[in-house]
Amino acid sequence: MDRALEWDRGTLKLLDQSALPRETRVVVCATVDEVAEAIRSMKIRGAPAIGAAAAYGLVLAVQTAAGIAPPALRAHLDAAARMLLGTRPTAVNLRWAVERMLAVPDQVPWHSGTDLAAALLAEAHRIAEEDIRTNRAIGANGAALIRPGERILTYCNTGSLATVDYGTALGIIRTAHEQGKRIQVLVSETRPVLQGARLTAWEVLRDGIPATLIADNAAGWLMRRGLVDRVIVGADRVAANGDTANKIGTYGLAVLARAHEIPFLVAAPLSTVDFRTPDGSAIPIEERRPEEITHVAGVPVAPEGIAAANPAFDITPHHLITAIVTEAGVATPPYVRSLLDLSAARDVRAR
C-alpha cells in the first residue's frame, strides 16, 4: 500500500501509522465506527488525511445502513458526522470534509441508500484526488523559495502519511530535492509520539532525501551554530489572522527561529485555513492521554502515579510566521488580507 489511505471494494484501507516504522500494517475499516476509532487512536493522522478518511467514513455509514428509509438515513448520516467530528477537535480539515460530504444529499437526486452511497463515494474520491493536486501545488510554490544547499528543519510528519499523497511541508522538501537543490533535512523527533523519528524519518529514507534525526531540544543549539537555514512546518488549523495550530512544540521552534533570524514557513492547503476563526485563541486544543507522556512504545519511562499534561497542539502567533505556503500561492503578512486574496483567486480559477 503506497498511500496513507485508499478505498478498496467497499472498505477503507489505512496504513497503520501507530505501527511504523517497526511494522508495515494495513487496517481495513468496514464501518464508520472503525474509521472514527482509527482517527482517534492516530492510526491515521495529519489534517488532510483525517479529512479524507472521514469522508470515506461517511460513505461507510450510509453503505452499511442502505436499507433504512431516506428520512431516517439522513438522520443516521448526521449522527455519523457528529461522531467523526468529535474524534480530533483541532484539525479543521476534518470539519471541512464532513461539511462538504453533508452537502451532497441536498445537491444530487437520490431515492435510496444505494443512490446516496454512490453520490457520497464520488465526492470522497474528489476530496482525495484534490488533496493530491493541492499538495503538488504547495510543493511547487514552496520549493521556489528554497535556495540550493539549504539545511531545512522540519517538525512532526507532514508528508504522504499525513495527506492522501505527497505532503505539505514535506511536499515542499520533496519538490526541492527533485529539483536537484541539494538540500539537507533536519528531522526533529517530535515528542511525545515521535512522528518525526518514526514517520518523517521513514519517508525521507524511502525517498533518498539526505536527512539527520535530531532531538527536539537540540534545535536551538543547532540554530545558534548556524546549521539551520529554514524551518518548514505544517498546520492543523490556520486562523483568519494567520495564527496557526500545529503539533505541540511548533511554537517553541517559531520563537527560536525568530531569535536567530531564520525564516519560518507554514505549509497548508487553503482548506486548513478557518476563516470562521478570527485568531488562535478560538482554536480548541486537544488534550490526549497522559500515557503518551509517561510511556514510550508502551514502556513506562516515568514513575507510576505522576500527573502528566499532554496538549497535542500549540498556537504559533502570526507575527512569528514568515510566510504561509498554499496551493494558490504564498501568503505573507498581513495574513488577514493575503489569505483571503489567495482564497478568492483559487475560487475564481475553479469556476
C-alpha positions as a printed NumPy array, in Angstrom:
array([[  0.   ,   0.   ,   0.   ],
       [  1.645,   3.237,  -1.204],
       [ -0.757,   5.802,   0.251],
       [ -1.915,   6.578,   3.777],
       [ -5.435,   5.548,   2.778],
       [ -7.262,   4.054,  -0.164],
       [-10.76 ,   2.856,  -0.988],
       [-10.885,  -0.802,  -1.929],
       [-14.071,  -2.645,  -2.937],
       [-16.345,  -1.158,  -0.327],
       [-13.826,  -0.766,   2.505],
       [-11.333,   1.877,   3.558],
       [ -7.75 ,   0.68 ,   3.915],
       [ -5.411,   2.656,   6.169],
       [ -1.661,   2.353,   6.578],
       [ -1.432,   1.983,  10.374],
       [  0.859,   4.811,  11.43 ],
       [  0.949,   3.663,  15.035],
       [  2.911,   0.594,  13.885],
       [  5.548,   2.363,  11.766],
       [  8.474,   2.04 ,  11.362],
       [  8.699,  -1.351,  13.075],
       [  5.875,  -2.871,  11.048],
       [  4.002,  -2.02 ,   7.87 ],
       [  0.445,  -2.912,   8.78 ],
       [ -2.824,  -2.185,   6.972],
       [ -6.064,  -1.585,   8.867],
       [ -9.282,  -2.368,   6.991],
       [-12.319,  -0.314,   8.057],
       [-15.742,  -1.621,   7.081],
       [-17.805,   0.72 ,   9.303],
       [-17.786,   4.387,  10.233],
       [-17.139,   3.41 ,  13.857],
       [-13.902,   1.725,  12.79 ],
       [-12.849,   4.838,  10.888],
       [-13.6  ,   7.02 ,  13.926],
       [-11.526,   4.759,  16.156],
       [ -8.641,   4.785,  13.669],
       [ -8.658,   8.595,  13.688],
       [ -8.961,   8.776,  17.471],
       [ -6.09 ,   6.325,  18.026],
       [ -3.914,   8.037,  15.368],
       [ -3.677,   5.019,  13.113],
       [ -4.494,   7.67 ,  10.542],
       [ -3.28 ,  11.207,  11.318],
       [ -2.427,  14.517,   9.697],
       [ -5.12 ,  17.085,   8.97 ],
       [ -5.651,  16.375,   5.221],
       [ -5.547,  12.583,   5.723],
       [ -8.044,  12.779,   8.584],
       [-10.407,  14.8  ,   6.411],
       [-10.261,  12.298,   3.564],
       [-10.677,   9.36 ,   5.948],
       [-13.752,  10.986,   7.492],
       [-15.231,  11.493,   4.023],
       [-14.897,   7.79 ,   3.281],
       [-16.198,   7.033,   6.774],
       [-19.47 ,   8.743,   5.896],
       [-19.698,   6.6  ,   2.771],
       [-19.399,   3.534,   5.02 ],
       [-22.055,   4.943,   7.357],
       [-24.595,   5.022,   4.533],
       [-23.331,   1.9  ,   2.8  ],
       [-23.86 ,  -0.228,   5.93 ],
       [-27.332,   1.238,   6.512],
       [-28.554,   1.428,   2.928],
       [-31.815,  -0.349,   3.744],
       [-33.015,   2.441,   6.017],
       [-35.78 ,   4.707,   4.675],
       [-34.457,   8.026,   3.258],
       [-35.536,  10.351,   6.127],
       [-34.024,   8.055,   8.756],
       [-30.944,   7.547,   6.599],
       [-30.252,  11.284,   6.574],
       [-30.511,  11.332,  10.375],
       [-28.12 ,   8.364,  10.504],
       [-25.645,  10.254,   8.288],
       [-25.843,  13.328,  10.539],
       [-25.2  ,  11.196,  13.633],
       [-22.16 ,   9.591,  11.998],
       [-20.854,  13.05 ,  11.113],
       [-21.163,  14.221,  14.722],
       [-19.241,  11.173,  15.906],
       [-16.412,  11.797,  13.437],
       [-16.219,  15.486,  14.331],
       [-15.616,  14.556,  17.943],
       [-12.534,  12.444,  17.239],
       [ -9.907,  15.203,  16.715],
       [-11.251,  18.706,  17.515],
       [ -8.236,  20.813,  16.463],
       [ -7.787,  19.766,  12.816],
       [-10.186,  21.876,  10.747],
       [ -9.853,  19.693,   7.624],
       [-11.979,  17.146,   9.45 ],
       [-14.87 ,  19.609,   9.74 ],
       [-14.284,  20.91 ,   6.214],
       [-14.527,  17.423,   4.686],
       [-17.528,  16.395,   6.803],
       [-19.445,  19.557,   5.905],
       [-18.657,  19.022,   2.24 ],
       [-19.989,  15.461,   2.447],
       [-23.126,  16.536,   4.32 ],
       [-23.972,  18.92 ,   1.472],
       [-24.155,  16.031,  -1.021],
       [-27.699,  14.822,  -0.161],
       [-29.025,  18.299,  -0.992],
       [-27.052,  18.616,  -4.213],
       [-27.8  ,  15.37 ,  -6.04 ],
       [-31.031,  13.411,  -6.549],
       [-31.232,  10.168,  -4.583],
       [-34.066,   7.788,  -3.85 ],
       [-32.335,   5.033,  -1.911],
       [-29.38 ,   4.336,   0.32 ],
       [-27.566,   2.842,  -2.655],
       [-28.008,   6.088,  -4.613],
       [-26.775,   8.2  ,  -1.713],
       [-23.784,   5.954,  -1.021],
       [-22.717,   6.221,  -4.665],
       [-23.011,  10.022,  -4.613],
       [-21.066,  10.251,  -1.359],
       [-18.347,   7.954,  -2.683],
       [-17.915,  10.143,  -5.76 ],
       [-17.466,  13.186,  -3.506],
       [-14.999,  11.379,  -1.224],
       [-12.944,  10.419,  -4.277],
       [-12.967,  14.073,  -5.376],
       [-11.725,  15.179,  -1.948],
       [ -8.901,  12.633,  -2.086],
       [ -7.793,  13.488,  -5.625],
       [ -7.992,  17.223,  -4.95 ],
       [ -5.702,  16.725,  -1.96 ],
       [ -3.014,  15.18 ,  -4.152],
       [ -3.176,  18.042,  -6.673],
       [ -3.179,  20.572,  -3.837],
       [ -0.084,  19.067,  -2.248],
       [  1.802,  19.079,  -5.537],
       [  0.98 ,  22.766,  -5.943],
       [  2.099,  23.538,  -2.38 ],
       [  5.338,  21.709,  -3.135],
       [  5.973,  23.772,  -6.257],
       [  5.102,  27.091,  -4.608],
       [  7.243,  26.386,  -1.563],
       [ 10.226,  24.958,  -3.423],
       [ 10.506,  28.225,  -5.341],
       [ 11.545,  29.827,  -2.032],
       [ 14.313,  27.297,  -1.308],
       [ 17.893,  28.15 ,  -2.194],
       [ 20.313,  25.403,  -3.283],
       [ 22.088,  23.708,  -0.408],
       [ 19.705,  24.852,   2.326],
       [ 19.56 ,  23.   ,   5.624],
       [ 15.862,  22.73 ,   6.456],
       [ 14.468,  21.806,   9.838],
       [ 11.03 ,  20.202,   9.822],
       [  8.769,  19.045,  12.609],
       [  6.208,  16.291,  13.16 ],
       [  5.152,  14.49 ,   9.963],
       [  3.787,  16.414,   7.008],
       [  4.45 ,  14.004,   4.164],
       [  2.458,  11.414,   2.261],
       [  1.48 ,   9.786,   5.561],
       [ -0.241,  12.976,   6.748],
       [ -2.108,  13.534,   3.49 ],
       [ -3.631,  11.408,   0.776],
       [ -0.272,  11.579,  -1.01 ],
       [  2.916,  13.688,  -1.363],
       [  2.598,  16.016,   1.631],
       [  2.559,  19.684,   2.612],
       [  5.757,  20.847,   4.364],
       [  7.484,  17.614,   3.399],
       [  5.991,  18.056,  -0.063],
       [  7.992,  21.282,  -0.393],
       [ 11.106,  19.428,   0.708],
       [ 10.365,  16.606,  -1.766],
       [  9.949,  19.047,  -4.639],
       [ 13.17 ,  20.918,  -3.793],
       [ 15.009,  17.596,  -3.672],
       [ 13.509,  16.518,  -7.011],
       [ 14.668,  19.838,  -8.476],
       [ 18.25 ,  18.984,  -7.519],
       [ 18.653,  21.735,  -4.936],
       [ 20.897,  19.533,  -2.772],
       [ 19.002,  20.274,   0.423],
       [ 19.735,  18.693,   3.796],
       [ 16.854,  17.941,   6.182],
       [ 16.952,  18.06 ,   9.967],
       [ 14.143,  15.842,  11.245],
       [ 13.04 ,  16.797,  14.748],
       [ 11.911,  13.716,  16.694],
       [  8.6  ,  15.326,  17.831],
       [  7.789,  14.156,  21.317],
       [  5.715,  12.689,  22.76 ],
       [  4.539,  10.353,  19.958],
       [  7.698,  10.723,  17.828],
       [  6.043,  11.411,  14.485],
       [  9.315,  12.867,  13.237],
       [ 11.523,   9.98 ,  14.338],
       [  9.057,   7.274,  13.351],
       [  7.302,   8.675,  10.286],
       [  9.208,  11.552,   8.683],
       [ 12.5  ,   9.681,   9.006],
       [ 10.834,   6.657,   7.361],
       [  9.592,   8.806,   4.475],
       [ 12.855,  10.656,   3.735],
       [ 14.811,   7.397,   3.785],
       [ 12.405,   5.875,   1.259],
       [ 12.775,   8.94 ,  -0.976],
       [ 16.56 ,   9.153,  -0.689],
       [ 16.475,  12.685,   0.747],
       [ 19.618,  13.474,   2.815],
       [ 18.425,  13.838,   6.399],
       [ 19.576,  13.766,  10.011],
       [ 17.372,  12.976,  13.006],
       [ 17.736,  15.33 ,  15.981],
       [ 16.301,  15.548,  19.477],
       [ 13.64 ,  18.244,  19.808],
       [ 15.684,  20.16 ,  22.353],
       [ 18.73 ,  20.283,  20.034],
       [ 17.054,  22.715,  17.633],
       [ 18.046,  25.921,  19.404],
       [ 21.697,  24.952,  19.681],
       [ 21.881,  23.96 ,  16.014],
       [ 20.348,  27.306,  15.081],
       [ 22.876,  29.098,  17.281],
       [ 25.695,  27.293,  15.449],
       [ 24.351,  28.432,  12.069],
       [ 23.34 ,  24.935,  10.961],
       [ 19.689,  25.724,  10.137],
       [ 18.724,  27.904,   7.159],
       [ 14.947,  27.488,   7.232],
       [ 12.157,  25.906,   9.264],
       [  9.14 ,  24.456,   7.456],
       [  6.164,  23.009,   9.357],
       [  2.611,  22.006,   8.583],
       [ -0.643,  23.084,  10.216],
       [ -3.796,  21.554,  11.618],
       [ -5.692,  24.839,  11.561],
       [ -4.846,  28.374,  10.449],
       [ -6.982,  31.192,  11.844],
       [ -8.078,  34.097,   9.646],
       [ -5.279,  36.29 ,  11.02 ],
       [ -2.582,  33.66 ,  10.346],
       [ -2.26 ,  32.264,  13.877],
       [ -1.503,  28.581,  13.37 ],
       [ -2.271,  25.446,  15.369],
       [  0.236,  22.677,  14.867],
       [  1.847,  19.829,  16.799],
       [  2.918,  20.796,  20.309],
       [  6.432,  22.232,  20.179],
       [  5.902,  24.24 ,  16.977],
       [  5.517,  27.491,  18.895],
       [  8.872,  26.976,  20.589],
       [ 10.552,  26.409,  17.224],
       [  8.992,  29.602,  15.872],
       [ 10.331,  31.599,  18.83 ],
       [ 13.8  ,  30.114,  18.31 ],
       [ 13.684,  30.814,  14.578],
       [ 12.746,  34.45 ,  15.193],
       [ 15.538,  34.826,  17.777],
       [ 18.062,  33.535,  15.234],
       [ 16.544,  35.397,  12.239],
       [ 15.691,  32.172,  10.407],
       [ 12.701,  32.066,   8.008],
       [  9.781,  30.121,   9.491],
       [  7.34 ,  28.767,   6.892],
       [  3.963,  27.111,   7.37 ],
       [  2.721,  24.843,   4.572],
       [ -1.024,  24.201,   4.45 ],
       [ -3.852,  23.857,   1.939],
       [ -6.469,  26.595,   1.963],
       [ -8.902,  24.021,   3.363],
       [ -6.856,  24.246,   6.583],
       [ -7.497,  27.997,   6.819],
       [-10.523,  28.536,   9.058],
       [-11.913,  31.941,   8.126],
       [-14.631,  31.471,  10.77 ],
       [-11.94 ,  31.534,  13.477],
       [-10.622,  35.092,  13.851],
       [ -7.451,  34.228,  15.775],
       [ -5.645,  31.426,  17.559],
       [ -7.368,  31.991,  20.902],
       [-10.546,  30.475,  19.435],
       [ -8.886,  27.241,  18.262],
       [ -9.674,  24.257,  20.535],
       [ -6.598,  22.389,  21.733],
       [ -6.943,  18.625,  22.02 ],
       [ -5.748,  17.036,  25.258],
       [ -4.58 ,  13.471,  24.777],
       [ -3.951,  10.571,  27.15 ],
       [ -1.22 ,  11.061,  29.769],
       [  0.222,   7.662,  28.803],
       [  1.684,   9.283,  25.69 ],
       [  3.927,  11.263,  28.046],
       [  4.633,   8.629,  30.68 ],
       [  5.27 ,   5.774,  28.233],
       [  7.272,   5.3  ,  25.028],
       [  6.075,   2.481,  22.75 ],
       [  4.152,   1.098,  25.709],
       [  7.19 ,   1.067,  28.019],
       [  6.886,   3.23 ,  31.165],
       [  9.547,   5.953,  31.382],
       [  8.113,   7.869,  34.357],
       [  7.243,   6.783,  37.895],
       [  3.759,   5.415,  38.343],
       [  1.349,   7.961,  39.78 ],
       [  2.961,  11.128,  38.375],
       [  0.457,  13.523,  36.8  ],
       [  1.06 ,  14.362,  33.137],
       [ -0.316,  17.156,  30.955],
       [ -0.493,  16.298,  27.27 ],
       [ -1.775,  19.079,  24.99 ],
       [ -1.461,  17.768,  21.441],
       [ -1.113,  21.175,  19.761],
       [  0.04 ,  24.723,  20.384],
       [ -0.633,  28.038,  18.676],
       [  2.067,  29.94 ,  16.797],
       [  1.159,  33.655,  16.593],
       [  1.092,  35.058,  13.097],
       [  3.86 ,  37.592,  13.772],
       [  6.363,  34.713,  14.115],
       [  5.472,  33.243,  10.709],
       [  7.466,  34.425,   7.688],
       [  5.03 ,  33.039,   5.094],
       [  2.19 ,  30.542,   4.672],
       [  2.54 ,  28.402,   1.548],
       [ -0.752,  27.276,  -0.004],
       [ -1.774,  25.66 ,  -3.273],
       [ -2.876,  29.068,  -4.598],
       [  0.365,  30.851,  -3.763],
       [  2.406,  32.177,  -0.862],
       [  0.667,  34.334,   1.747],
       [  2.722,  36.979,   3.542],
       [  1.785,  39.459,   6.283],
       [ -0.777,  40.828,   6.8  ],
       [ -2.398,  37.386,   6.61 ],
       [ -5.922,  38.692,   7.162],
       [ -5.674,  40.158,   3.669],
       [ -3.334,  37.765,   1.851],
       [ -5.117,  34.555,   2.859],
       [ -8.455,  35.978,   1.722],
       [ -6.911,  37.117,  -1.56 ],
       [ -5.468,  33.645,  -2.24 ],
       [ -8.777,  32.003,  -1.383],
       [-10.64 ,  34.328,  -3.741],
       [ -8.131,  33.734,  -6.53 ],
       [ -8.476,  29.963,  -6.107],
       [-12.269,  30.221,  -6.304],
       [-12.082,  32.288,  -9.484],
       [ -9.806,  29.707, -11.132],
       [-12.169,  26.894, -10.094],
       [-15.144,  28.441, -11.928]])
